[in-house]
């Protein structure tokens, strides 16, 4: 009798173990049997410099299921003129509520040297064609296929404006001193000269200068005058006086950065006018 009870207890224990194991092997949370919709909602260039073109892509994920859905991440790639430039992954996709949306932003940049390496003349009128593509992965337990996305944008690479030194007026190294330049927009589209941050380099020491006007619209192929004014203070005036007294020769240059806005994003142009001031 004792043996029969022991055998029955063992069978019950085994049945419980099988039931617990079966429950543990079941997926946690509700199942999802419908794929999300994935689109590239925005893809554009945001800024340019002589060395880099920056882009920003936004991927919109819509959950078509009647319950929340979780994601493993996104694999994406960037192609330059139909040639793969790089690949990367992003694992920070959040859980998305039922019938809800989320937008994931992907900033990236393309080096001008990579464009040149493909034999593209960056000074020509040819546009830069960039493709952003990839796949969104839901959590493994759903058993859904990855959802692809792709978008292509083609923009011209802005040319660096031509800068010419036209001369100066007023007492040198005072707040009445004006430096006159012309800036020619060499692009086929208008740009807005938003800021000119410049420094006078006097015998190796740097002093800030200010642009005497606000925003300036530069039309294609048109030379626009730009004036710079010395920004002075008692301490700066003394420093420059000591600088001049300590050096028998006077050598000055103008460096800085010109910031322009365009329909294709911001343009950042480094400025160094030594060649314009002194010639070859």
Kinemage of the C-alpha trace (Angstrom):
@kinemage 1
@onewidth
@group {chain A} dominant
@subgroup {mainchain}
@vectorlist {calphas} color= white
{ca unk a 1} P 0.000 0.000 0.000
{ca unk a 2} L 2.870 2.335 0.926
{ca unk a 3} L 4.586 1.537 -2.379
{ca unk a 4} L 1.445 2.381 -4.357
{ca unk a 5} L 1.126 5.743 -2.584
{ca unk a 6} L 4.801 6.532 -3.272
{ca unk a 7} L 4.382 5.666 -6.959
{ca unk a 8} L 1.289 7.867 -7.202
{ca unk a 9} L 3.150 10.724 -5.521
{ca unk a 10} L 6.030 10.385 -7.965
{ca unk a 11} L 3.654 10.439 -10.925
{ca unk a 12} L 1.921 13.556 -9.577
{ca unk a 13} L 5.266 15.263 -9.034
{ca unk a 14} L 6.387 14.371 -12.540
{ca unk a 15} L 3.142 15.697 -14.000
{ca unk a 16} L 3.566 18.977 -12.086
{ca unk a 17} L 7.144 19.289 -13.306
{ca unk a 18} L 6.054 18.765 -16.923
{ca unk a 19} L 3.279 21.340 -16.504
{ca unk a 20} L 5.632 23.900 -14.969
{ca unk a 21} L 8.197 23.275 -17.723
{ca unk a 22} L 5.567 23.684 -20.409
{ca unk a 23} L 4.397 26.956 -18.857
{ca unk a 24} L 7.952 28.237 -18.557
{ca unk a 25} L 8.608 27.509 -22.235
{ca unk a 26} L 5.623 29.584 -23.373
{ca unk a 27} L 6.381 33.147 -24.604
{ca unk a 28} L 5.913 35.862 -22.012
{ca unk a 29} L 3.370 38.561 -22.794
{ca unk a 30} L 0.830 38.783 -25.638
{ca unk a 31} L 1.706 37.506 -29.069
{ca unk a 32} L 1.901 39.805 -32.088
{ca unk a 33} L 1.105 38.458 -35.552
{ca unk a 34} L 1.082 41.667 -37.600
{ca unk a 35} L 4.171 43.554 -38.711
{ca unk a 36} L 4.699 47.238 -37.899
{ca unk a 37} L 4.822 49.783 -40.717
{ca unk a 38} L 8.216 51.469 -41.165
{ca unk a 39} L 8.833 54.577 -43.286
{ca unk a 40} L 11.579 57.189 -43.578
{ca unk a 41} L 9.594 60.286 -42.592
{ca unk a 42} L 12.458 62.750 -43.114
{ca unk a 43} L 15.877 62.602 -44.750
{ca unk a 44} L 17.916 65.731 -45.441
{ca unk a 45} L 21.310 67.361 -45.263
{ca unk a 46} L 21.779 69.573 -42.207
{ca unk a 47} L 25.202 71.175 -42.642
{ca unk a 48} L 28.228 71.361 -44.910
{ca unk a 49} L 31.874 72.220 -44.521
{ca unk a 50} L 34.823 71.776 -46.886
{ca unk a 51} L 35.481 68.414 -45.205
{ca unk a 52} L 32.088 67.041 -44.089
{ca unk a 53} L 28.461 66.807 -45.162
{ca unk a 54} L 26.085 66.041 -42.271
{ca unk a 55} L 22.713 64.347 -42.703
{ca unk a 56} L 19.755 63.454 -40.515
{ca unk a 57} L 17.268 60.661 -41.220
{ca unk a 58} L 14.090 60.023 -39.212
{ca unk a 59} L 12.427 56.616 -39.260
{ca unk a 60} L 8.737 56.429 -38.303
{ca unk a 61} L 7.581 53.117 -36.797
{ca unk a 62} L 3.827 52.482 -36.543
{ca unk a 63} L 2.547 49.579 -34.447
{ca unk a 64} L -0.359 47.981 -36.330
{ca unk a 65} L -1.105 45.477 -33.539
{ca unk a 66} L -3.844 45.883 -30.888
{ca unk a 67} L -1.219 45.402 -28.163
{ca unk a 68} L 2.149 46.905 -27.230
{ca unk a 69} L 5.140 45.685 -29.232
{ca unk a 70} L 8.838 45.466 -28.359
{ca unk a 71} L 11.831 45.734 -30.679
{ca unk a 72} L 15.334 44.295 -30.841
{ca unk a 73} L 16.728 47.221 -32.817
{ca unk a 74} L 17.617 48.573 -36.247
{ca unk a 75} L 20.354 47.629 -38.707
{ca unk a 76} L 21.066 50.389 -41.209
{ca unk a 77} L 23.490 51.318 -43.975
{ca unk a 78} L 24.467 54.428 -45.945
{ca unk a 79} L 25.275 54.269 -49.671
{ca unk a 80} L 27.169 56.956 -51.546
{ca unk a 81} L 26.439 56.914 -55.283
{ca unk a 82} L 25.123 53.320 -54.988
{ca unk a 83} L 28.278 52.156 -53.189
{ca unk a 84} L 27.967 51.119 -49.548
{ca unk a 85} L 29.785 53.604 -47.335
{ca unk a 86} L 29.169 52.102 -43.876
{ca unk a 87} L 26.777 49.985 -41.800
{ca unk a 88} L 25.711 50.301 -38.172
{ca unk a 89} L 23.146 49.098 -35.622
{ca unk a 90} L 20.905 50.815 -33.087
{ca unk a 91} L 19.372 48.976 -30.119
{ca unk a 92} L 17.555 51.849 -28.407
{ca unk a 93} L 14.147 51.408 -30.049
{ca unk a 94} L 11.483 51.768 -27.337
{ca unk a 95} L 8.387 49.648 -26.758
{ca unk a 96} L 5.556 51.084 -28.839
{ca unk a 97} L 1.974 51.161 -27.616
{ca unk a 98} L -0.886 49.548 -29.491
{ca unk a 99} L -1.642 51.421 -32.737
{ca unk a 100} L 0.985 53.952 -31.686
{ca unk a 101} L 4.005 55.566 -33.325
{ca unk a 102} L 7.594 56.310 -32.469
{ca unk a 103} L 10.253 58.196 -34.417
{ca unk a 104} L 13.927 57.224 -34.309
{ca unk a 105} L 16.488 59.816 -35.446
{ca unk a 106} L 19.744 58.820 -37.140
{ca unk a 107} L 22.372 61.563 -37.596
{ca unk a 108} L 25.414 60.691 -39.692
{ca unk a 109} L 28.064 62.356 -41.820
{ca unk a 110} L 29.855 61.805 -45.121
{ca unk a 111} L 33.461 62.904 -45.513
{ca unk a 112} L 34.268 64.864 -48.655
{ca unk a 113} L 37.371 62.697 -49.067
{ca unk a 114} L 35.064 59.684 -49.470
{ca unk a 115} L 33.330 61.512 -52.302
{ca unk a 116} L 36.662 62.328 -53.916
{ca unk a 117} L 37.771 58.699 -53.523
{ca unk a 118} L 34.892 57.695 -55.785
{ca unk a 119} L 36.234 59.924 -58.518
{ca unk a 120} L 33.606 62.618 -58.051
{ca unk a 121} L 34.629 66.208 -58.804
{ca unk a 122} L 33.304 68.089 -55.742
{ca unk a 123} L 33.728 71.389 -57.545
{ca unk a 124} L 31.423 70.409 -60.394
{ca unk a 125} L 27.685 70.885 -60.597
{ca unk a 126} L 27.109 67.193 -59.899
{ca unk a 127} L 24.935 66.410 -56.888
{ca unk a 128} L 25.810 64.102 -54.019
{ca unk a 129} L 23.424 61.133 -53.970
{ca unk a 130} L 23.095 59.382 -50.610
{ca unk a 131} L 20.821 56.446 -49.744
{ca unk a 132} L 19.767 55.558 -46.198
{ca unk a 133} L 18.403 52.013 -45.849
{ca unk a 134} L 17.943 49.309 -43.257
{ca unk a 135} L 15.649 46.930 -41.375
{ca unk a 136} L 13.687 47.133 -38.122
{ca unk a 137} L 13.642 44.002 -35.949
{ca unk a 138} L 10.833 43.171 -33.523
{ca unk a 139} L 11.435 40.999 -30.446
{ca unk a 140} L 12.368 37.406 -31.349
{ca unk a 141} L 9.395 35.867 -29.545
{ca unk a 142} L 6.964 37.345 -32.087
{ca unk a 143} L 8.545 35.412 -34.955
{ca unk a 144} L 8.062 38.311 -37.383
{ca unk a 145} L 10.311 39.076 -40.340
{ca unk a 146} L 12.405 42.271 -40.261
{ca unk a 147} L 10.724 45.306 -41.851
{ca unk a 148} L 12.859 47.105 -44.484
{ca unk a 149} L 13.035 50.831 -45.216
{ca unk a 150} L 14.953 53.013 -47.683
{ca unk a 151} L 15.199 56.633 -48.853
{ca unk a 152} L 17.502 58.552 -51.196
{ca unk a 153} L 18.372 62.247 -51.256
{ca unk a 154} L 20.416 64.159 -53.817
{ca unk a 155} L 21.873 67.574 -52.953
{ca unk a 156} L 24.594 69.767 -54.446
{ca unk a 157} L 27.776 70.153 -52.450
{ca unk a 158} L 28.036 73.910 -51.804
{ca unk a 159} L 31.124 75.605 -53.139
{ca unk a 160} L 33.214 77.787 -50.887
{ca unk a 161} L 32.477 81.465 -51.716
{ca unk a 162} L 35.276 83.522 -53.224
{ca unk a 163} L 36.618 86.151 -50.799
{ca unk a 164} L 38.627 89.157 -51.992
{ca unk a 165} L 40.290 91.830 -49.839
{ca unk a 166} L 39.349 95.330 -51.026
{ca unk a 167} L 41.309 97.486 -48.561
{ca unk a 168} L 40.783 99.334 -45.276
{ca unk a 169} L 39.985 102.757 -43.878
{ca unk a 170} L 40.330 104.559 -40.544
{ca unk a 171} L 43.061 104.415 -37.943
{ca unk a 172} L 44.597 100.923 -37.874
{ca unk a 173} L 43.947 98.787 -34.814
{ca unk a 174} L 41.225 101.116 -33.433
{ca unk a 175} L 37.440 100.743 -33.353
{ca unk a 176} L 37.294 103.135 -36.330
{ca unk a 177} L 39.303 100.717 -38.481
{ca unk a 178} L 37.233 99.032 -41.210
{ca unk a 179} L 38.354 96.144 -43.376
{ca unk a 180} L 36.519 95.823 -46.685
{ca unk a 181} L 35.993 92.533 -48.510
{ca unk a 182} L 33.801 91.156 -51.240
{ca unk a 183} L 32.194 87.721 -50.993
{ca unk a 184} L 31.035 86.072 -54.215
{ca unk a 185} L 28.502 83.266 -54.021
{ca unk a 186} L 29.857 80.616 -56.412
{ca unk a 187} L 26.817 78.352 -56.003
{ca unk a 188} L 23.830 78.023 -58.294
{ca unk a 189} L 21.492 78.761 -55.370
{ca unk a 190} L 21.243 81.687 -52.919
{ca unk a 191} L 22.884 81.574 -49.506
{ca unk a 192} L 22.420 83.770 -46.468
{ca unk a 193} L 25.526 85.018 -44.704
{ca unk a 194} L 24.369 84.518 -41.120
{ca unk a 195} L 27.513 85.237 -39.127
{ca unk a 196} L 31.165 86.105 -39.617
{ca unk a 197} L 33.338 85.246 -36.623
{ca unk a 198} L 36.811 86.571 -37.345
{ca unk a 199} L 40.066 87.232 -35.571
{ca unk a 200} L 42.912 89.561 -36.434
{ca unk a 201} L 46.176 87.666 -36.007
{ca unk a 202} L 48.778 90.348 -35.281
{ca unk a 203} L 52.372 89.121 -35.110
{ca unk a 204} L 51.091 85.730 -33.936
{ca unk a 205} L 48.556 87.013 -31.362
{ca unk a 206} L 44.791 86.867 -31.959
{ca unk a 207} L 42.257 89.689 -31.485
{ca unk a 208} L 38.550 89.426 -32.218
{ca unk a 209} L 36.751 91.497 -34.844
{ca unk a 210} L 33.049 91.982 -35.546
{ca unk a 211} L 30.930 91.911 -38.684
{ca unk a 212} L 29.320 95.340 -39.048
{ca unk a 213} L 26.053 94.019 -40.515
{ca unk a 214} L 23.534 91.309 -39.686
{ca unk a 215} L 22.314 88.695 -42.122
{ca unk a 216} L 23.295 89.254 -45.739
{ca unk a 217} L 21.699 87.515 -48.714
{ca unk a 218} L 24.192 86.356 -51.324
{ca unk a 219} L 22.701 85.745 -54.758
{ca unk a 220} L 24.320 83.252 -57.176
{ca unk a 221} L 27.341 84.717 -58.951
{ca unk a 222} L 27.016 88.108 -57.243
{ca unk a 223} L 29.844 89.789 -55.303
{ca unk a 224} L 28.553 91.258 -52.023
{ca unk a 225} L 30.563 93.712 -49.885
{ca unk a 226} L 31.330 92.690 -46.300
{ca unk a 227} L 32.883 95.049 -43.729
{ca unk a 228} L 34.673 94.062 -40.543
{ca unk a 229} L 35.302 96.342 -37.580
{ca unk a 230} L 37.933 96.149 -34.853
{ca unk a 231} L 36.416 95.194 -31.499
{ca unk a 232} L 38.444 97.118 -28.930
{ca unk a 233} L 38.719 97.388 -25.158
{ca unk a 234} L 41.311 99.057 -22.888
{ca unk a 235} L 42.990 95.716 -22.235
{ca unk a 236} L 43.045 94.781 -25.907
{ca unk a 237} L 44.408 98.210 -26.915
{ca unk a 238} L 47.247 97.864 -24.406
{ca unk a 239} L 47.996 94.320 -25.592
{ca unk a 240} L 48.191 95.437 -29.217
{ca unk a 241} L 50.395 98.418 -28.304
{ca unk a 242} L 52.825 96.131 -26.470
{ca unk a 243} L 52.663 93.670 -29.374
{ca unk a 244} L 53.631 96.369 -31.871
{ca unk a 245} L 56.368 97.731 -29.593
{ca unk a 246} L 57.910 94.283 -29.199
{ca unk a 247} L 58.013 93.554 -32.932
{ca unk a 248} L 59.956 95.521 -35.522
{ca unk a 249} L 57.780 94.263 -38.363
{ca unk a 250} L 54.005 94.201 -38.697
{ca unk a 251} L 52.437 91.005 -40.006
{ca unk a 252} L 48.705 90.500 -39.774
{ca unk a 253} L 46.189 87.990 -41.027
{ca unk a 254} L 42.454 87.421 -40.715
{ca unk a 255} L 41.127 84.010 -39.693
{ca unk a 256} L 37.811 82.659 -38.462
{ca unk a 257} L 34.638 81.066 -39.727
{ca unk a 258} L 31.818 82.170 -42.003
{ca unk a 259} L 28.407 80.620 -41.319
{ca unk a 260} L 25.781 80.568 -44.071
{ca unk a 261} L 22.291 79.130 -44.229
{ca unk a 262} L 20.969 77.482 -47.402
{ca unk a 263} L 18.006 75.414 -48.477
{ca unk a 264} L 20.238 72.364 -48.017
{ca unk a 265} L 21.351 73.139 -44.451
{ca unk a 266} L 24.042 75.199 -42.749
{ca unk a 267} L 27.368 75.861 -44.438
{ca unk a 268} L 30.461 76.328 -42.266
{ca unk a 269} L 33.437 77.846 -44.074
{ca unk a 270} L 36.839 78.330 -42.435
{ca unk a 271} L 38.404 81.695 -43.219
{ca unk a 272} L 42.090 82.417 -43.739
{ca unk a 273} L 42.872 85.493 -45.822
{ca unk a 274} L 46.667 85.503 -45.703
{ca unk a 275} L 46.910 84.695 -49.406
{ca unk a 276} L 44.380 87.443 -50.247
{ca unk a 277} L 46.289 89.963 -48.131
{ca unk a 278} L 49.829 89.187 -49.254
{ca unk a 279} L 49.386 87.410 -52.585
{ca unk a 280} L 51.264 84.300 -53.660
